[in-house]
Amino acid sequence: MFITIFTACDNNSGSEKVDFDREAFLINMADNVIQPSIESFASNAEGLSGATNSFNTNLSIESLNVLRTEFKEVWLSYQHLAFVHVGPVSSVNLRDRVNIFPTNTDLIEENINSQNYVLGSAANVAAKGFPALDYLLFGTGSTEEEVLAYFGDPNLGENRLQYLTDLVEDIQSTSNLMTEGWPDYRSTFVGNTGTDVGSGTSLLVNEYNFQFDIRIKNAKIGFPSGGNPRTGGVVSPQNVEAYFSAWSGELAEEAVKSSIAVFKGQHYNSSEDGLGLDDYLDAFDARDRNDELLSRSIINQSTAALEEMEKIESPYSEVATTEGSQLVNVYNALQAVIPLIKVDMTSALSVSITFQDNDGD
Amino acid sequence: MTVTNWLPTYRLNQAKHIAPLATFRVAFGVMMLASIIRFWSNGWIAKQYIEPEFYFPYYGFEWIQTWGDPGMYILFAIMGIAAIGIALGAFYRISAVLFFLSFTYVELIDKTNYLNHYYFVSIIAFLLILVPANKAYSIDAWRRKKQNFYVPAWSIHIIILQLSLVYFFAGLAKLQPDWLLEALPLKIWLPSRADTPIIGSLLDYKVTAYFFSWFGAIYDLTIPFFLLWKRTRVFAYLTVIAFHFMTAALFQIGMFPYIMVVSTLIFFSEEFHKTLWSKLFPQKKQDLSISDGFVTPVALKYFFIVYFGLQVLLPFRFLLYPGNLFWTEQGYRFSWRVMLMEKVGYTQFSVNIPEKNKSFEVFPHQYLTPVQEKMMNTQPDMVLQFAHFLRDKYQREYNAEAEVFVESYASINGKGSRPFINPEVNLAVIKRGYQHKNWVLPYNK
């Protein structure tokens, strides 16, 4: 019986197989994508800490500008790290810990006044991290002098500097935890070549999708612009990322570039193309609805979204009020990626989201 | 009242030794107890029946709701005690009724957790209520100081028939082009299990997926017959063991393989089971007087005719609906369609309140567990239920009419995502029920 079945279906494709070195993929993601991303974030966080210290000791336009530059660097490197939200990055809960926006300026001022706050508490998620720094370093004055005056205030200046320092320390300690936690996690990550819950592949894919859909498409673009046609186009420009520094566009573009880089398994430091999700999908010969290689469709569609973003010159907060349709174009282009990654990619790699029993129906 | 001695009736009423039924009773009870302990210790009672904010009840069973904490634990404890009662044959009917009710109640709380395996357990528990499996080798017999080793033949045959139907329909469901000609979804699933010890490296080969597909289909269609036939029984049973252990190693299907491995023992002969029992309980002089036949109440007879008639018809009810079964899933459940497709979906909800000129984008993950969301994304009736939940929630909050729209995509067997539910349809005004869901877009090639 066995033999008949075997030969009955054994057409010429008998030796065809999924030829993919899953371990090499995980090692590439670990050593050339995730680890350098953590390191880069860490060194930028160091830079931010140093610049904060200098600013503390010497309030000047110069030290403010150094601080702002360092701040931008670390915020940009966050965009990449948020796409590999696995292991220690996930256990410190990076996204929620450092990048909840819009920030709550009232709460920040209240904390500063009362000096009675625990940054780690749930109540303060919208009063810390990059968006809070964005407010302190840009939103407290329309000119550099005004910002300096804010920190130099005879009554509250010291409290304000303290809050600034605390915010930066929180970022620094988040960064330290990730750096320390990585070596241990690495072996777990590369050791499990399956796609069960908790496996490196499953985590990577699920986090990638979450970051793309919820944190980029919706948070960075959809909310402020009312991009989703169903939201009736209600715009809320104050909800953009980096509202005060007006870096929204640069950060969002960096995020989409990072998504493509991570997808390709591109080495963080050299941009060399390593084994990535694209190669994984190709090994399965995964195709989209139109029979195009799925990896190509994802890259092409993400690139199209990036091109829509590059057309925008002004800060998103302005665009959202005055030229809504441009951001809506971005939103639509990003939305076109979502089914490809959340449905097609998830399906092709059959990554699990649960340990629960399942009979595939 | 006498029943006519029509041959099948006569056969079914013949006295048969209870041993096969008693083995089945014990095996089933023990497996259920083990399943409950496993479920409990995995923390799934809380995760599936206490923590969720929203549940997906079956149409017409909305009155079935979670008992919360500690209610659900109490319910599972009752279920566990009832399973022990079944295994030991202690207060057997009450135990069987309690087990059936508690188990079925839990399954009806949330569609998310529907598994063919659970449906199987429910109906077997139901059938066990109707058979006198506690007449011997049981606490009840010991309590009553009366062993009765003979039961009507039908009480064993209905279990065999039910098991056979499960296999056969599972096999029938596999006779379709994706499964046979493209080895889908196994071609997607098996390589993802390439980290499995020993056989892992084989799973990357396409031919392995074809082999498993064809073998699985033929196995399901024929195994009941090979088990029934004495000459092939032992070999068939070895195949049962091999098949189910293989599926246990490859897929997340929990206790089911083991339940089937012990359940199918009922296909073995009376002699086999008698030997088994006599090793446990050596009998001085076995067997009391043999009665030559039983009289089955006519009502029960007609009940079984209707019951098995339904069992045969239910898997075909999908024919009443237009469209692609895998896409609309109209008539998909309760039909032994096991491990049949790789389906993934994505749904984005938006709620409009025209009167207040407000619109919201809603993320299901704020209300649903990851598993609930995953299941909902591929099953239109669940999307509708969640849409109604949102409608009610927003209408309460804003005291005005709410509209609910979705943008959704799904893919079957890795053939590319395509639009799933009509984005132009306001789901708030769509009624639930068994009527055709014309708001599901047709599956376009």
Interface residues (C-beta under 8 A of the other chain):
Chain A: M1 F2 I5 F6 A8 C9 D10 S13 G14 S15 E16 K17 V18 D19 F20 R22 N192 T193 G194 T195 D196 I214 N218 G222 N228 R230 T231 G232 V234 F284 A286 R287 D288 R289 N290 D291 Q335 I338 P339 L340 K342 V343 D344 T346 S347 A348 L349 S350 V351 S352 I353 T354 F355 Q356 D357 N358 D359 G360 D361
Chain B: N42 W44 K47 Q48 N113 Y114 L115 N116 H117 A183 P185 I188 W189 P191 S192 R193 A194 D195 D204 Y205 K206 V207 Y210 F211 S213 W214 F215 I218 F251 Q252 I253 G254 M255 F256 Y332 R333 R337 V338 M339 L340 M341 E342 K343 V344 G345 Y346 Q348 S350 N352 N357 K358 S359 F360 E361 F363 P370 V371 K374 F405 E407 Y409 A410 S411 G414 K415 G416 S417 R418
